[in-house]
Amino acid sequence: MKSMLVLVGVIAIVVILGFFVAPREQREAMLDKVAVLGDPSGGEKTPRIVREQQRKERIRQNMEWTPENQALHPIEYCQAQLEKLSENASRLDVQAHKYAVAKNQAQRVIADSEAQLTDIAQFLKEAKNAYKEADAAGKWPVTIRGFALSKEKAQEKIVAAAEKRPTLQSAIARNRVLLATLEKKSTRVAEEQKNIIKTKERIQMVLNDLNLKKVVEGDNSITDVLNAINDSLGALGTNYEDPSIDDMLVPDKSSTIKVSFDAIMAE
C-alpha cells in the first residue's frame, strides 16, 4: 500500500512538472480538458479564442493611451502628451537649424556662381577683342590680362572660360529650386512650431483645471475636452526629411576646342 501511494505521488509530481514546462498552448488545452471533465453539468465555458482576445486587449490597455485610459486618468494623459510635444519641439528645432544651414549654403552657391559668370563674361569680352585684334594684325603672342599667349593657347583659354558657363548656370538654376523648396519646408516647420506651442498651452490649461478640480471649459465633459486635444495632436505632423544638396554638375565635353572656339567667336 505504501509503495502504491509513493508511486501515485511520483506520478502526480511528474504530471505537475510536465504541465508547467509544457508550452502555453498545451497547458491551455490541458486546462480545457480538465474544465470539461470537471463540469458534469455541461455549463458554458469561455472559448479559448475569446480568452486570447481578452488577453490581447488587457495588454493593449496596459501599453497604450486608449480612450478608456484617457478618461480614467486624464491628468496623467495630459502630462504624457506634454512630454511628447516637448520631444517633437526639440526635433523641430534641430530640423529648422538644418534647413537654415542648407539655405545659407544654397544662397552662397548662387552668389558665388553669379559672380563667376560676371567675371567670365568680362574675361571673354576682353579676350575675344584682344584675339581679334592680334589675329587681324598677325601679331602673336597676344597679351590677355597680363599673360602672353600664343594663338593656340588663347583659343584654349577662351574655350575653357566659355565651357564653365553651363556648369555655373546649372548650379544657379538647381540651387534656386532647392532654395525655394527649403523656404517652403522652413515655413512648414515654423508653422508646426507655433502649433505645438498652442497645443501645449491648451493642454497645460486643461491640466491646471484638472489639478484644481474645476469644470473644464464650461459645460463640456472631460471626454469632449480630451477629444479636442487629440484632434489638435492629430493635426500635427513632424516628419520632415533633411534635404540633400547635390554637388555642382560638371558637363561632359562633347566638342573639340576648335569647334567650341569658332562658336564662341561667332557670338
HELIX and SHEET records of a PDB file:
HELIX    1   1 LYS A    2  VAL A   21  1                                  20    
HELIX    2   2 ARG A   24  LEU A   37  1                                  14    
HELIX    3   3 ARG A   48  MET A   63  1                                  16    
HELIX    4   4 PRO A   67  LEU A   72  1                                   6    
HELIX    5   5 PRO A   74  ALA A  137  1                                  64    
HELIX    6   6 LYS A  151  ASN A  211  1                                  61    
HELIX    7   7 ILE A  222  ALA A  235  1                                  14    
HELIX    8   8 ILE A  257  MET A  265  1                                   9    
SHEET    1   A 2 VAL A 142  ILE A 144  0                                        
SHEET    2   A 2 PHE A 147  LEU A 149 -1                                        
END                                                                             
